[in-house]
Amino acid sequence: MTPSIHPGKAFLGELLARNWNLADTAQKTGLDPELLTDVFMEVEDVTPETAAGFEAATGVEAAYWLRLQAQHNATLDGNPLPTNMIPSGNTPDVATCQTSPA
């Protein structure tokens, strides 16, 4: 079974699509650049604070990032969550790195 995408990788796709560098992203999220790098590299999980920063920067709801993290963790543990448990709304398409309303 292939693990679901880590939310750090999904968010990295978002910032690349928006042509943001690490400094831009840190400013827009209010998060430390080192923490962002750790999340992008899957060293750190997305926490409620991180998810709130992602929401502030992109408009994609914090609940989406947290659910993506939970789904990723569950998949790694061998217990994947149903994909319909990811909240709908303004969420990114991780395949194209584009944000679109549901």
N, C-alpha and C positions, 0 to 999 in steps of 0.2 A: 504494500500500500504506500503510495506517495504522500508525504506530508503536505498539508495545505501551506500556502505561502505565509511566511512570517510577516506580520504587519510592518515591520521595519523595512522590508524589501518593497512592500506595496507603497509605503510612504516615499521611499527613495524614488520609485517610479514617478510618483506625483510631482516631486520637486524637480526631477529632471525634465519632465514634460513642461514644467513652468519656467524652466531655465534659471532656477534658483541655485546659488552656490551654498556652501555650508554656513557662511556668515549671514546670508539672506535668510536662510531657514532658521537659524538660531534667533535672529531678531524677530521674525514673524511668529515663531512658536513660543518665544520666551524661555527656551530651553538651552542648556549648556551645549556647546558644540561637541565636546567630548562625549556627553551622554547620547547625543544624536548619532554620532559615529558608532557608538556601542550598540545602539538599537538597529542601525542599518546593517551592522555586521552580525546581528543576532546574538551578541554577547549579553545584551540586556533585553528583557521583555518590555512590552508596552504596559505602562502602569496608568492608573487614572489621571495622574498629573501629565504624563506624556501624551495620553489621548486628548486631554483638554488642550494642550499646546498644538497638537495636530489639527484639532477642530478650529482653533483660533486662526490658524494659518490658512486652512483650505476650505472651511465651511462644511467639511465632512464630519458628521456627528461623532463625538467621542465614543458613543456606544458601538459604532461600527468597528473602530480600531480595537476596542476591548473584546468584542465578540470574535474578531479575526484572530486575536491573540489566544483566546480561549479555544477556538477551533483548532488552531495550530498546535497548541499544547495537547489537546485531546487526541489529535491525530498521531502525535509523537508517542503518546501513551497507548496507542492502539485502540482508542475509543472515539472515532471521529464523530463530531456533532453533525446533525443534518444541516445542509447548506441553507435551508429555509429559516434557520435560526439567526442568520445574519440580518440585522435590521434593514428594512428598506428605507428609501429616502435618498438624500443627496450622497451617493456612495460612488467611489471610483470603480471603474472597470479595470481590474488589475492586469488583464491581458493587454489592454491598449494604453493604460496609464492615463485615461481620460475620465473626468468627472462628469456624470450626467444625472439629472433628476430621475427618480423612478416613475 
